[in-house]
Amino acid sequence: MAYAYVYSPTTAWAFHHGNNDPSCSGGGNMMDLSRDATAGHNINVYVNYPTIKSVEFQRVDSCCPCTQNTRNAVKVHLYGQINKGCYIGTILYGHMTNPISSYWTNLSGSYAGKVGNVLGTDICSCYTGIHVHLEVWGGTRLPYSGQYCNQGSTAIYRWNTAC
């Protein structure tokens, strides 16, 4: 069995609060990446290509009810084959400005694309500072709370896959 990984979208500290971290839209293993996340910084998606061969970006409006920017989120559906074949799992990136529109793409490397920009205001209910909210469907959270994560190289979630 192979593993599919998603790597940190930005250089930041990982924080999770167990079952007390609120879910935006029903996912699990929630986590916030904060502190070094700079307002306006790109929120990028990095995966372990070629295990993950295609992704679908789904723009959703589901993360925290405070302001439009806190509600902005993008779900990224991961696939082990080109053209959205062999579904692996989903990760949600929340609280952002400039969220992308929905589309899908086949990958040619570990950089899958940009989903938006880090929000630069108080985030209401998840965490009081600048951060990116994350949650997954079918995956396991990897960093421990307080771990420093490097953009594009620290694995933050893992899925078992038979693709």
Backbone hydrogen bonds in HBPLUS format (Angstrom, degrees):
<---DONOR---> <-ACCEPTOR-->    atom                        ^
c    i                          cat <-CA-CA->   ^        H-A-AA   ^      H-
h    n   atom  resd res      DA  || num        DHA   H-A  angle D-A-AA Bond
n    s   type  num  typ     dist DA aas  dist angle  dist       angle   num
A0002-ALA N   A0161-THR O   3.21 MM 159  5.44 145.1  2.34 174.6 165.4     1
A0161-THR N   A0002-ALA O   2.92 MM 159  5.44 157.1  1.97 158.0 153.7     2
A0004-ALA N   A0159-TRP O   2.84 MM 155  5.10 161.6  1.87 149.1 155.5     3
A0159-TRP N   A0004-ALA O   2.87 MM 155  5.10 151.1  1.95 146.9 154.6     4
A0048-ASN N   A0005-TYR O   3.19 MM  43  5.46 136.5  2.39 144.7 142.3     5
A0006-VAL N   A0157-TYR O   3.10 MM 151  5.38 153.4  2.17 142.1 144.8     6
A0156-ILE N   A0006-VAL O   2.85 MM 150  5.99 169.4  1.86 155.2 158.6     7
A0157-TYR N   A0006-VAL O   3.35 MM 151  5.38 158.7  2.40 145.8 146.7     8
A0007-TYR N   A0046-TYR O   2.88 MM  39  5.21 164.4  1.91 137.4 142.0     9
A0008-SER N   A0154-THR O   2.87 MM 146  5.58 147.8  1.98 148.6 157.4    10
A0152-GLY N   A0008-SER O   2.84 MM 144  5.40 168.9  1.85 150.0 151.9    11
A0012-ALA N   A0149-CYS O   3.00 MM 137  5.41 148.5  2.10 145.9 155.8    12
A0149-CYS N   A0012-ALA O   2.74 MM 137  5.41 170.8  1.75 168.2 171.5    13
A0013-TRP N   A0034-SER O   2.93 MM  21  5.27 169.4  1.95 149.8 150.2    14
A0034-SER N   A0013-TRP O   2.82 MM  21  5.27 156.8  1.88 151.9 154.1    15
A0014-ALA N   A0147-GLN O   2.85 MM 133  5.43 164.9  1.87 158.4 163.3    16
A0146-GLY N   A0014-ALA O   2.61 MM 132  5.36 174.1  1.61 163.7 165.8    17
A0015-PHE N   A0032-ASP O   2.79 MM  17  5.18 150.1  1.88 156.0 165.1    18
A0032-ASP N   A0015-PHE O   2.73 MM  17  5.18 169.8  1.74 161.2 164.9    19
A0020-ASN N   A0017-HIS O   3.02 MM   3  5.38 151.1  2.10 136.2 134.7    20
A0028-GLY N   A0136-VAL O   2.76 MM 108  5.36 171.2  1.77 154.3 156.6    21
A0136-VAL N   A0028-GLY O   2.96 MM 108  5.36 172.3  1.97 152.8 153.5    22
A0031-MET N   A0134-LEU O   2.95 MM 103  5.22 145.7  2.07 146.5 147.5    23
A0134-LEU N   A0031-MET O   2.80 MM 103  5.22 152.2  1.88 167.2 171.6    24
A0033-LEU N   A0132-VAL O   2.96 MM  99  5.21 161.6  1.99 146.5 151.9    25
A0132-VAL N   A0033-LEU O   2.93 MM  99  5.21 148.3  2.03 139.0 148.6    26
A0036-ASP N   A0034-SER O   2.91 MM   2  5.85 127.5  2.20 112.3  97.0    27
A0041-HIS N   A0038-THR O   2.98 MM   3  5.48 162.7  2.01 136.9 140.7    28
A0040-GLY N   A0118-VAL O   2.81 MM  78  4.93 176.2  1.81 138.1 139.3    29
A0118-VAL N   A0041-HIS O   2.82 MM  77  5.34 159.9  1.86 152.4 158.2    30
A0043-ILE N   A0116-GLY O   2.85 MM  73  5.38 158.7  1.90 150.0 144.9    31
A0115-VAL N   A0043-ILE O   2.86 MM  72  5.78 168.8  1.87 175.9 178.7    32
A0045-VAL N   A0113-GLY O   2.77 MM  68  5.46 154.5  1.83 163.9 172.8    33
A0112-ALA N   A0045-VAL O   2.80 MM  67  5.29 162.4  1.83 150.5 154.5    34
A0047-VAL N   A0110-SER O   2.83 MM  63  4.94 157.0  1.88 139.5 146.5    35
A0051-THR N   A0048-ASN O   2.94 MM   3  5.89 129.3  2.20 136.3 141.5    36
A0052-ILE N   A0048-ASN O   3.37 MM   4  6.11 152.8  2.45 118.0 125.4    37
A0053-LYS N   A0079-TYR O   2.85 MM  26  6.03 143.0  1.99 146.9 159.1    38
A0107-LEU N   A0053-LYS O   2.79 MM  54  5.32 173.6  1.79 146.9 145.6    39
A0054-SER N   A0079-TYR O   3.39 MM  25  5.21 160.8  2.43 133.9 132.9    40
A0079-TYR N   A0054-SER O   2.97 MM  25  5.21 142.1  2.12 172.5 162.5    41
A0055-VAL N   A0105-THR O   3.01 MM  50  5.70 158.3  2.06 162.5 168.1    42
A0105-THR N   A0055-VAL O   2.91 MM  50  5.70 157.7  1.96 164.1 170.9    43
A0056-GLU N   A0077-HIS O   2.95 MM  21  5.02 150.7  2.04 138.8 146.9    44
A0077-HIS N   A0056-GLU O   2.85 MM  21  5.02 162.1  1.89 151.0 152.6    45
A0057-PHE N   A0103-TYR O   2.68 MM  46  5.31 159.8  1.72 172.2 174.9    46
A0103-TYR N   A0057-PHE O   3.00 MM  46  5.31 144.0  2.13 134.8 145.1    47
A0058-GLN N   A0075-LYS O   2.76 MM  17  5.01 162.7  1.79 157.2 160.9    48
A0075-LYS N   A0058-GLN O   2.87 MM  17  5.01 164.9  1.89 149.7 147.2    49
A0060-VAL N   A0073-ALA O   2.93 MM  13  5.30 173.4  1.94 142.7 144.0    50
A0073-ALA N   A0060-VAL O   3.17 MM  13  5.30 144.8  2.30 161.5 151.7    51
A0063-CYS N   A0071-ARG O   3.00 MM   8  3.96 169.4  2.01 116.6 115.3    52
A0071-ARG N   A0067-THR O   3.13 MM   4  6.41 141.5  2.28 146.3 157.2    53
A0071-ARG N   A0068-GLN O   3.04 MM   3  5.09 126.6  2.34  97.7 112.2    54
A0072-ASN N   A0068-GLN O   3.03 MM   4  6.29 134.8  2.25 148.2 160.9    55
A0096-MET N   A0069-ASN O   3.19 MM  27  5.61 135.8  2.40 163.3 154.4    56
A0095-HIS N   A0072-ASN O   2.98 MM  23  5.46 135.2  2.19 166.1 179.7    57
A0074-VAL N   A0093-TYR O   2.94 MM  19  5.40 155.6  2.01 151.8 159.9    58
A0093-TYR N   A0074-VAL O   2.94 MM  19  5.40 165.0  1.97 149.6 153.6    59
A0076-VAL N   A0091-ILE O   2.72 MM  15  5.31 164.3  1.74 160.2 165.7    60
A0091-ILE N   A0076-VAL O   3.02 MM  15  5.31 155.0  2.08 138.7 145.7    61
A0078-LEU N   A0089-GLY O   2.81 MM  11  5.42 175.6  1.81 170.2 170.1    62
A0088-ILE N   A0078-LEU O   2.83 MM  10  5.41 167.4  1.85 152.6 148.6    63
A0080-GLY N   A0086-CYS O   2.88 MM   6  5.24 167.0  1.90 143.9 146.1    64
A0081-GLN N   A0085-GLY O   2.89 MM   4  4.61 131.3  2.13 155.2 142.8    65
A0090-THR N   A0137-TRP O   3.38 MM  47  5.17 163.9  2.40 138.4 142.5    66
A0137-TRP N   A0090-THR O   2.89 MM  47  5.17 151.6  1.97 149.4 150.2    67
A0092-LEU N   A0135-GLU O   2.71 MM  43  5.25 163.4  1.74 164.2 167.9    68
A0135-GLU N   A0092-LEU O   3.23 MM  43  5.25 141.8  2.38 134.0 140.4    69
A0094-GLY N   A0133-HIS O   2.74 MM  39  4.76 158.2  1.79 144.9 147.3    70
A0133-HIS N   A0094-GLY O   3.24 MM  39  4.76 164.7  2.27 129.5 130.1    71
A0097-THR N   A0117-ASN O   2.95 MM  20  5.16 156.4  2.00 140.5 147.9    72
A0117-ASN N   A0097-THR O   2.87 MM  20  5.16 156.5  1.92 153.7 155.4    73
A0100-ILE N   A0115-VAL O   3.04 MM  15  5.38 148.4  2.14 138.6 138.9    74
A0125-SER N   A0123-ILE O   2.91 MM   2  6.23 108.8  2.43 120.9 106.6    75
A0140-THR N   A0158-ARG O   2.80 MM  18  5.19 155.1  1.86 146.5 155.0    76
A0158-ARG N   A0140-THR O   2.95 MM  18  5.19 144.6  2.08 137.1 148.4    77
A0142-LEU N   A0156-ILE O   2.90 MM  14  5.01 162.3  1.93 133.5 132.5    78
A0147-GLN N   A0144-TYR O   3.01 MM   3  5.54 156.1  2.06 141.8 140.2    79
A0153-SER N   A0150-ASN O   3.21 MM   3  5.68 167.9  2.23 127.1 130.4    80
A0154-THR N   A0150-ASN O   3.20 MM   4  5.33 158.0  2.25 154.2 147.5    81
